[in-house]
């Protein structure tokens, strides 16, 4: 029985992570918009030729978007599009710089910090040093939380809080993970991920001592 519960908890957690990633990805794709081109002739080219063409196409789109951003440094759509192209091209550091600068230029835009969270998550996954990985996940969590400060949609707030909890857990900050998962539960107590989140909170509280947010999380969870 315990094994089945563990498996269910694992799959629920994977589902929550995928949901958060897809949520961020939707903003990245929205930011790229209609500048992504598709050529049917690619079907008849070799994989090597396709890769070379895609790389050239991405570089051209990046250069075009960079030029547009220089002319319109406060346009959030261009910021997101350029960052999305960098991420698509594997240039995570460049994407993060564009998004960090974008947050300063357009602090009221809620989508930029969401894409930034996805960029830090991508960086974290590529790191092998545990401290560096945790630091990147912590920044992802901070970006998720920042997105909620300007977001008017409770639904998107809930998903951002869900992503923040996941990121902070990966960062080793169990207290913040529980704190923001409880923020998610405040908005969506019966949401698709609610049971998985409650189970994860319970597991963290039983497995390790936490402080601050964890204590509050325990009270909120028991009250539900």
C-alpha positions in Angstrom: 0.0 0.0 0.0 2.8 2.4 0.9 4.5 1.7 -2.5 1.3 2.5 -4.4 0.9 5.8 -2.5 4.5 6.7 -3.2 4.0 6.0 -6.9 0.8 8.0 -7.0 2.6 10.9 -5.3 5.5 10.7 -7.7 3.2 10.8 -10.8 1.1 13.6 -9.3 4.3 15.6 -8.7 5.5 15.0 -12.3 2.1 16.1 -13.5 2.4 19.3 -11.5 5.8 20.0 -12.9 4.7 19.5 -16.4 1.7 21.8 -15.9 3.9 24.5 -14.6 6.4 24.1 -17.5 3.6 24.1 -20.1 2.2 27.2 -18.5 5.5 29.1 -18.9 6.1 27.6 -22.4 2.7 29.1 -23.5 4.0 32.5 -22.8 7.3 31.8 -24.6 5.4 30.7 -27.7 3.1 33.6 -27.5 6.1 35.9 -27.3 7.6 34.4 -30.4 4.4 34.8 -32.3 4.2 34.9 -36.0 7.9 35.3 -36.6 8.4 31.5 -36.5 8.5 30.2 -40.1 7.8 26.8 -41.5 9.1 25.5 -44.9 7.5 22.4 -46.3 10.7 21.7 -48.3 12.3 20.8 -44.9 10.6 17.4 -45.2 12.9 16.5 -48.1 16.1 17.7 -46.6 18.6 15.8 -44.6 18.6 16.2 -40.8 22.0 18.0 -41.1 20.7 20.4 -43.7 17.5 21.0 -41.6 19.6 21.8 -38.5 21.8 24.2 -40.4 18.8 25.9 -41.9 17.0 26.2 -38.5 20.1 27.6 -36.9 20.5 30.2 -39.6 16.8 31.0 -39.4 17.0 31.4 -35.6 20.0 33.7 -35.8 18.3 35.8 -38.4 15.1 36.1 -36.2 17.3 36.9 -33.2 19.1 39.7 -35.0 15.8 41.1 -36.3 14.2 41.0 -32.8 17.3 42.6 -31.3 17.0 45.4 -33.8 13.3 45.8 -33.0 14.1 45.8 -29.2 16.6 48.6 -29.7 14.0 50.7 -31.3 11.3 49.7 -28.8 13.0 48.8 -25.5 9.8 48.9 -23.5 7.7 46.6 -25.8 7.0 43.5 -23.7 6.0 41.4 -26.7 9.4 42.0 -28.3 11.2 41.3 -25.1 9.4 38.0 -24.7 9.9 37.1 -28.3 13.6 37.7 -28.2 14.0 35.8 -25.0 11.9 32.9 -26.4 14.2 32.8 -29.5 17.3 32.7 -27.3 15.8 29.9 -25.2 14.8 28.0 -28.4 18.4 28.4 -29.6 19.9 27.1 -26.3 21.2 30.6 -25.3 19.9 30.6 -21.8 22.2 33.3 -20.4 21.3 35.7 -23.2 17.6 35.0 -22.6 17.9 35.7 -18.9 19.7 39.0 -19.5 17.0 40.2 -21.9 14.3 39.2 -19.4 16.0 40.8 -16.4 16.5 44.0 -18.4 12.9 43.7 -19.5 11.6 43.5 -16.0 13.3 46.8 -15.3 12.0 48.4 -18.5 8.4 47.0 -18.1 7.9 46.2 -14.4 4.2 46.0 -14.8 4.2 43.1 -17.3 3.3 39.8 -15.6 4.4 37.5 -18.4 8.1 38.6 -18.5 8.8 37.1 -15.0 7.0 33.9 -16.0 9.2 33.4 -19.0 12.2 34.4 -16.8 11.2 31.6 -14.3 11.2 29.2 -17.2 14.7 30.4 -18.3 16.1 30.0 -14.8 14.5 26.5 -14.6 16.2 25.6 -17.9 19.5 26.9 -16.6 19.1 24.9 -13.4 18.5 21.7 -15.3 21.8 22.1 -17.2 23.9 22.7 -14.1 25.8 19.9 -12.4 26.9 21.8 -9.3 24.2 21.3 -6.6 24.7 24.8 -5.1 24.5 26.5 -8.4 21.4 24.4 -9.4 19.6 25.4 -6.1 20.5 29.0 -6.7 19.0 28.9 -10.2 15.9 27.3 -8.9 15.6 29.9 -6.1 15.7 32.6 -8.8 13.0 30.8 -10.7 10.9 30.7 -7.6 11.4 34.5 -7.1 10.4 35.1 -10.7 7.2 33.1 -10.3 6.3 35.1 -7.2 7.1 38.4 -9.0 4.6 37.4 -11.7 1.8 37.3 -9.2 2.3 40.9 -8.2 1.0 42.3 -11.5 -1.2 39.4 -12.6 -5.0 40.2 -12.5 -6.1 36.6 -13.2 -6.4 34.4 -10.2 -6.1 31.3 -12.4 -2.7 32.4 -13.6 -1.7 33.5 -10.1 -2.5 30.0 -8.9 -0.3 28.4 -11.6 2.5 30.8 -10.7 2.3 29.9 -7.0 2.3 26.3 -8.0 5.4 26.8 -10.1 7.0 28.8 -7.2 6.5 26.0 -4.8 8.0 23.5 -7.2 11.0 25.7 -7.8 11.6 26.4 -4.2 11.5 22.8 -3.3 14.1 22.1 -5.9 16.1 24.9 -4.4 16.0 23.1 -1.0 13.8 25.8 0.5 11.0 23.7 1.9 9.5 26.5 3.9 8.9 28.7 0.9 7.7 25.7 -1.1 5.0 25.1 1.5 4.2 28.8 1.8 3.5 29.2 -1.9 1.8 25.9 -2.3 -0.6 27.1 0.4 -1.1 30.3 -1.7 -2.0 28.0 -4.6 -4.5 26.2 -2.4 -6.1 29.4 -1.2 -7.0 30.2 -4.8 -7.8 26.7 -6.0 -8.6 24.5 -3.0 -10.4 22.0 -5.3 -8.0 22.5 -8.3 -6.6 19.7 -10.4 -3.3 19.7 -8.5 -4.8 20.4 -5.0 -4.7 16.8 -3.8 -1.1 16.3 -5.0 0.0 19.6 -3.4 -1.6 18.7 -0.1 0.1 15.3 -0.2 3.4 16.9 -1.0 3.1 19.4 1.9 2.3 16.6 4.3 5.3 14.7 3.1 7.6 17.6 3.5 6.3 18.3 7.0 6.8 14.7 8.1 10.2 14.3 6.4 12.1 17.4 7.5 11.8 20.3 10.0 11.1 23.6 8.4 10.7 27.1 9.7 8.6 30.1 9.0 6.4 29.3 6.0 6.4 25.6 6.9 4.7 26.3 10.2 2.1 28.4 8.5 1.7 25.7 5.8 1.0 23.1 8.5 -1.8 25.3 10.0 -3.3 26.0 6.6 -3.2 22.4 5.5 -4.8 21.1 8.6 -7.5 23.7 8.3 -8.6 22.4 4.9 
